[in-house]
Amino acid sequence: MKEINNILEAYSRAESAGKKSALATVVKVEGSSYRQPGARMLVTEDGELTGAISGGCLEGDALKKALLTISQRQNKLVTYDTTNEDDAEFGIQLGCNGMVHILFEYIDPSEENNPVYFLKKLQEKRQEAILINLFSMKRGNPQPGTVAFSRENEFRLKSPGFTVLSSYIEEAFDTKESSVRTVTVDGISYEALIEYIAPNISLVIAGAGNDVIPLVEMASILGWEVHIGDGRTTHAVQRRFPAAKQVRTAKASDFLEGIVIDDLTFFVLMTHNYQYDLTLLAALLEQGCRYIGVLGPKTKLERMIEDLENEHITLQEEQLDSIYGPVGLDTGAETAEEIAVSVVSEIMAVLNGRKGTSLKYRTGKIHTGINQTLNTGV
């Protein structure tokens, strides 16, 4: 969502300035690529780029294609073959060894269901959603582009003719995975990027000390929603944490009031107040939280668990697995900034089901990619 939010901000500025724009979206990848399907980049008519579709190797040529799209006001599908090592621009320099298919869409502000409209829908609610991008690999065929949006109890189509796509929505919500499918619309064979977009990560921090500041800043860079609570009125002040969505003063017993807890909500306890953290830990364990990070030495966490057991709170194995203490990956972090990097990295590892070890020792691909089994629509 961070990239999408940046794109929407850039588009708003461009629209206010009367600048025309195009949206470039990676819709399909064959082999290896720096960016995966769903990566986007906004291009304005004066050459401003927001977002990324590669590691920087394709952006130069993509700028030319985007400007052509704006000039002709017509969507275009462009394929970059990075497997050809004889190609000095897209082979040797990129080294990704894959085929990257990018759809360029002209953004017509007079069209109600333009690509930006569908992206804006994602900002309305913190809920999982599906975007569908329709494209054709056959030269000369139309390139419909972003044609559908769906979330709970809502389904919006660019045109009634794309109703066939609705059959893939439920599957995407069930699997929580993106995929590429083949569909036939009005006798034309298309491929559809069915993109699952998860809600934004919510990082809830108990504590408003100085060591929280770099953690908030790093989480904000990633586009996470940050909520802060602390019992000290002198510390829980919004101006100390301008990047946080919410900063409030709260007793430990009232901390969870108004906090929405789901599978993408991560907690870090770092008030430096043992009793406050203990009270909140007990409350969080009852909620079945996925991740509860506890700042401090291992002996502190062992004492907390012992104190809970003395209060006749017996922790199940699943509850113990949700507690990460000491919080963060083992990187030798010492300063507040280093600890913030360690904590954010651990949350990302948990989120993606990884161990947080060096990629040097990974035998498989870094990114598993998306399901590109091609099913035929009706």
C-alpha distance (Angstrom), angle and dihedral (degrees) to the residues before:
residue distance angle dihedral
M1 . . .
K2 3.81 . .
E3 3.80 91.8 .
I4 3.80 92.3 44.8
N5 3.81 91.6 50.0
N6 3.80 90.5 50.7
I7 3.79 90.6 49.5
L8 3.79 92.1 50.8
E9 3.80 91.5 49.6
A10 3.81 90.8 49.6
Y11 3.80 91.5 48.0
S12 3.80 91.3 50.5
R13 3.82 89.9 54.1
A14 3.79 91.9 46.5
E15 3.79 93.1 48.4
S16 3.81 91.2 49.7
A17 3.80 88.8 51.9
G18 3.80 92.0 48.5
K19 3.81 93.7 -113.5
K20 3.79 122.2 150.1
S21 3.81 118.7 -129.4
A22 3.78 144.4 -166.3
L23 3.79 130.5 -157.1
A24 3.81 120.5 -138.2
T25 3.82 115.6 -159.8
V26 3.79 129.7 -177.2
V27 3.82 100.2 -130.4
K28 3.79 101.7 170.4
V29 3.81 138.9 12.8
E30 3.79 127.6 -166.4
G31 3.78 113.2 -167.3
S32 3.80 120.2 -14.0
S33 3.78 127.3 -13.5
Y34 3.79 137.1 165.3
R35 3.82 91.1 -126.9
Q36 3.78 127.3 37.8
P37 3.83 131.2 -141.1
G38 3.79 109.9 -63.4
A39 3.80 95.4 41.0
R40 3.80 109.8 132.9
M41 3.76 141.9 -166.7
L42 3.81 129.3 -171.5
V43 3.80 117.3 -145.6
T44 3.80 123.3 -167.8
E45 3.80 124.5 -155.9
D46 3.81 90.8 -105.5
G47 3.82 91.5 56.2
E48 3.80 102.7 -100.3
L49 3.82 111.8 152.7
T50 3.80 125.3 -156.0
G51 3.79 120.9 179.8
A52 3.81 126.1 6.4
I53 3.80 139.1 -102.3
S54 3.81 96.9 -173.7
G55 3.77 141.4 4.1
G56 3.79 88.4 -75.6
C57 3.81 99.4 -76.0
L58 3.80 97.9 99.9
E59 3.78 99.6 38.1
G60 3.80 95.1 85.7
D61 3.80 95.1 56.9
A62 3.81 91.2 35.3
L63 3.81 88.3 59.0
K64 3.80 89.7 58.4
K65 3.81 91.9 48.2
A66 3.80 91.5 47.7
L67 3.81 92.3 50.8
L68 3.80 88.9 50.6
T69 3.80 89.3 50.7
I70 3.80 90.1 52.3
S71 3.79 92.1 46.7
Q72 3.81 94.3 49.1
R73 3.81 94.8 33.5
Q74 3.78 88.6 -138.0
N75 3.81 131.1 122.3
K76 3.81 116.8 -115.8
L77 3.80 135.9 -168.0
V78 3.81 114.4 -146.2
T79 3.80 125.1 -172.8
Y80 3.80 121.4 -153.8
D81 3.81 115.6 -161.7
T82 3.80 107.5 -156.2
T83 3.81 93.8 171.5
N84 3.82 93.6 81.3
E85 3.79 106.3 93.7
D86 3.81 90.1 -171.7
D87 3.78 88.8 67.1
A88 3.80 104.4 89.0
E89 3.79 92.9 -163.8
F90 3.80 104.1 44.2
G91 3.81 103.6 17.4
I92 3.78 117.5 42.5
Q93 3.82 96.9 25.1
L94 3.79 95.9 46.9
G95 3.79 99.8 37.7
C96 3.80 93.6 -174.7
N97 3.81 96.1 124.5
G98 3.78 97.4 -144.0
M99 3.78 148.9 101.6
V100 3.80 114.0 -107.9
H101 3.81 119.0 -164.7
I102 3.80 114.5 -161.6
L103 3.78 126.3 -172.7
F104 3.79 117.4 -150.9
E105 3.81 115.0 -156.3
Y106 3.77 126.5 -169.0
I107 3.79 110.1 -135.2
D108 3.78 109.2 -136.6
P109 3.82 107.6 -167.6
S110 3.81 90.0 -160.4
E111 3.80 90.7 60.6
E112 3.80 111.3 87.3
N113 3.81 95.8 -151.9
N114 3.80 98.7 44.7
P115 3.85 119.5 144.2
V116 3.81 93.4 -95.5
Y117 3.80 90.7 55.0
F118 3.80 90.5 58.9
L119 3.81 91.8 46.6
K120 3.80 90.5 51.0
K121 3.79 89.2 55.8
L122 3.80 87.9 66.3
Q123 3.81 91.0 63.1
E124 3.79 95.3 54.7
K125 3.80 96.8 77.4
R126 3.79 137.7 12.1
Q127 3.79 93.2 -119.0
E128 3.78 136.2 118.1
A129 3.79 113.2 -93.8
I130 3.79 143.5 -179.3
L131 3.81 126.8 -132.0
I132 3.80 120.7 -169.8
N133 3.79 122.7 -155.5
L134 3.80 116.2 -170.2
F135 3.81 121.5 -156.9
S136 3.79 141.0 156.0
M137 3.79 127.2 -133.7
K138 3.82 90.8 -157.3
R139 3.77 116.0 95.5
G140 3.78 112.8 -117.7
N141 3.79 96.3 24.9
P142 3.82 120.0 119.8
Q143 3.82 117.2 -95.3
P144 3.83 105.2 -143.7
G145 3.83 94.9 -178.1
T146 3.80 122.4 -173.1
V147 3.80 103.2 14.5
A148 3.81 109.7 154.0
F149 3.80 143.8 37.0
S150 3.78 128.8 -174.0
R151 3.77 140.3 175.1
E152 3.79 133.8 151.2
N153 3.83 109.4 -35.3
E154 3.80 92.2 -9.3
F155 3.80 132.4 95.2
R156 3.79 122.7 168.6
L157 3.82 125.0 -175.0
K158 3.78 128.7 -167.9
S159 3.80 88.3 -142.5
P160 3.84 134.7 5.5
G161 3.78 87.6 -122.0
F162 3.80 90.6 74.5
T163 3.82 94.9 62.2
V164 3.82 89.5 115.6
L165 3.82 87.9 73.9
S166 3.80 92.1 67.2
S167 3.81 90.4 78.9
Y168 3.80 90.1 70.4
I169 3.78 96.3 50.4
E170 3.81 98.2 78.7
E171 3.80 91.5 46.5
A172 3.80 91.7 52.9
F173 3.80 92.0 49.7
D174 3.81 90.6 49.0
T175 3.81 96.3 48.3
K176 3.83 95.4 33.6
E177 3.79 87.0 -143.3
S178 3.78 135.4 117.8
S179 3.80 120.5 -123.4
V180 3.79 143.6 175.0
R181 3.81 116.7 -125.9
T182 3.79 135.8 176.0
V183 3.78 118.1 -122.7
T184 3.77 135.5 174.1
V185 3.78 118.5 -134.6
D186 3.80 120.9 178.7
G187 3.78 89.9 -16.1
I188 3.82 93.9 -53.5
S189 3.79 120.9 116.5
Y190 3.78 113.8 -132.0
E191 3.76 137.6 171.2
A192 3.77 118.6 -130.7
L193 3.78 127.7 -153.6
I194 3.79 102.6 -146.5
E195 3.79 99.3 -162.8
Y196 3.80 120.7 -163.7
I197 3.80 110.8 -155.1
A198 3.79 116.6 -167.2
P199 3.80 122.4 -147.4
N200 3.76 117.5 -93.0
I201 3.80 116.8 -82.5
S202 3.79 112.6 -102.1
L203 3.81 115.1 -149.0
V204 3.79 112.9 -166.2
I205 3.79 114.6 -167.0
A206 3.79 123.9 -166.5
G207 3.77 102.9 -154.6
A208 3.78 137.3 50.1
G209 3.79 102.7 -155.1
N210 3.78 124.9 131.2
D211 3.81 91.5 -93.0
V212 3.82 89.0 63.8
I213 3.83 92.5 62.2
P214 3.85 97.7 76.7
L215 3.81 90.9 43.4
V216 3.79 90.4 55.2
E217 3.79 91.8 46.7
M218 3.81 93.8 50.7
A219 3.80 93.2 45.5
S220 3.79 88.6 49.9
I221 3.81 91.4 53.2
L222 3.80 87.0 58.2
G223 3.80 90.6 50.1
W224 3.80 96.1 -112.5
E225 3.78 121.7 153.4
V226 3.79 108.3 -116.9
H227 3.80 124.6 -157.1
I228 3.81 120.6 -174.8
G229 3.78 129.8 -166.2
D230 3.80 131.4 176.4
G231 3.78 137.0 160.1
R232 3.81 92.9 -129.7
T233 3.80 115.5 89.1
T234 3.79 89.9 -162.0
H235 3.81 91.5 60.2
A236 3.80 106.0 32.8
V237 3.80 94.8 74.4
Q238 3.80 123.2 136.9
R239 3.82 94.8 -137.6
R240 3.81 89.5 62.3
F241 3.81 89.7 58.4
P242 3.82 107.9 31.8
A243 3.80 92.4 164.7
A244 3.82 93.7 56.6
K245 3.78 118.8 99.5
Q246 3.80 92.2 -144.8
V247 3.80 135.4 14.7
R248 3.79 119.0 178.7
T249 3.77 143.4 161.0
A250 3.79 112.0 -116.8
K251 3.76 140.4 159.8
A252 3.78 114.6 -120.8
S253 3.81 90.3 -110.6
D254 3.83 90.5 54.9
F255 3.79 98.5 38.0
L256 3.81 97.3 104.5
E257 3.80 95.7 50.8
G258 3.80 108.3 121.3
I259 3.83 93.9 5.3
V260 3.80 113.2 129.0
I261 3.79 109.3 -144.2
D262 3.79 119.5 -159.8
D263 3.79 138.3 140.9
L264 3.80 90.6 -72.8
T265 3.79 96.4 51.3
F266 3.81 114.6 105.2
F267 3.80 125.3 -172.3
V268 3.79 129.8 -155.6
L269 3.81 120.1 -172.1
M270 3.79 111.3 -153.4
T271 3.81 108.8 139.8
H272 3.83 93.0 123.4
N273 3.82 84.4 -133.9
Y274 3.80 107.8 114.6
Q275 3.80 97.2 -159.5
Y276 3.80 93.1 45.8
D277 3.81 91.8 51.7
L278 3.80 91.9 44.7
T279 3.80 93.4 51.9
L280 3.78 91.5 48.1
L281 3.81 93.1 45.6
A282 3.80 90.4 55.8
A283 3.81 90.9 50.6
L284 3.80 93.4 47.5
L285 3.79 93.3 50.1
E286 3.80 88.7 58.6
Q287 3.81 89.4 54.3
G288 3.79 94.8 58.0
C289 3.80 94.0 -123.3
R290 3.77 118.7 -170.7
Y291 3.79 97.2 -140.5
I292 3.80 130.9 20.5
G293 3.78 113.1 173.6
V294 3.80 116.9 -162.3
L295 3.79 119.0 -161.9
G296 3.78 115.9 -143.2
P297 3.80 140.5 54.3
K298 3.79 124.6 -41.7
T299 3.80 90.1 -107.2
K300 3.82 89.7 62.6
L301 3.80 92.6 55.3
E302 3.81 91.8 45.2
R303 3.79 89.0 52.9
M304 3.81 91.1 48.7
I305 3.80 92.1 52.5
E306 3.80 90.6 47.3
D307 3.80 91.4 50.4
L308 3.80 90.7 50.2
E309 3.78 90.6 51.4
N310 3.82 89.3 50.4
E311 3.81 85.8 56.9
H312 3.82 87.4 54.8
I313 3.81 92.7 -105.4
T314 3.79 105.1 138.8
L315 3.77 112.5 -166.3
Q316 3.78 120.1 -139.0
E317 3.80 121.1 -139.9
E318 3.80 91.5 -105.5
Q319 3.79 90.4 54.4
L320 3.79 92.2 49.0
D321 3.81 89.5 50.2
S322 3.81 90.1 57.1
I323 3.83 92.3 58.4
Y324 3.80 116.0 88.5
G325 3.75 109.5 -168.5
P326 2.90 129.4 -171.4
V327 3.79 81.8 31.4
G328 3.81 119.9 -129.6
L329 3.78 139.9 35.2
D330 3.78 119.4 -60.8
T331 3.81 99.4 -100.4
G332 3.79 99.1 132.3
A333 3.81 90.0 -104.3
E334 3.79 116.0 176.7
T335 3.80 112.0 157.1
A336 3.80 123.1 67.3
E337 3.80 90.8 -106.8
E338 3.80 92.9 49.8
I339 3.79 91.2 47.6
A340 3.82 89.9 50.5
V341 3.82 90.2 55.3
S342 3.79 89.6 48.3
V343 3.81 93.4 50.0
V344 3.81 95.5 46.1
S345 3.80 90.2 47.9
E346 3.79 92.2 51.3
I347 3.81 92.0 50.4
M348 3.81 89.9 50.9
A349 3.80 90.3 49.8
V350 3.81 92.2 50.6
L351 3.79 91.0 45.3
N352 3.80 92.2 53.0
G353 3.79 96.7 38.5
R354 3.80 93.8 -113.5
K355 3.81 132.0 138.2
G356 3.79 95.9 -132.1
T357 3.80 94.0 -121.5
S358 3.81 125.2 142.4
L359 3.81 115.5 -72.7
K360 3.80 85.5 -132.0
Y361 3.79 88.2 79.5
R362 3.81 96.8 44.5
T363 3.79 111.7 109.8
G364 3.80 98.3 -170.7
K365 3.78 132.9 56.4
I366 3.79 118.6 -60.6
H367 3.80 91.1 -130.6
T368 3.78 120.1 35.6
G369 3.80 91.2 -151.5
I370 3.79 124.3 -150.1
N371 3.75 135.4 -61.7
Q372 3.79 105.7 -87.0
T373 3.78 98.3 175.4
L374 3.76 103.9 139.9
N375 3.80 115.2 -132.5
T376 3.78 122.3 -175.7
G377 3.78 117.1 -120.1
V378 3.79 125.0 -151.5
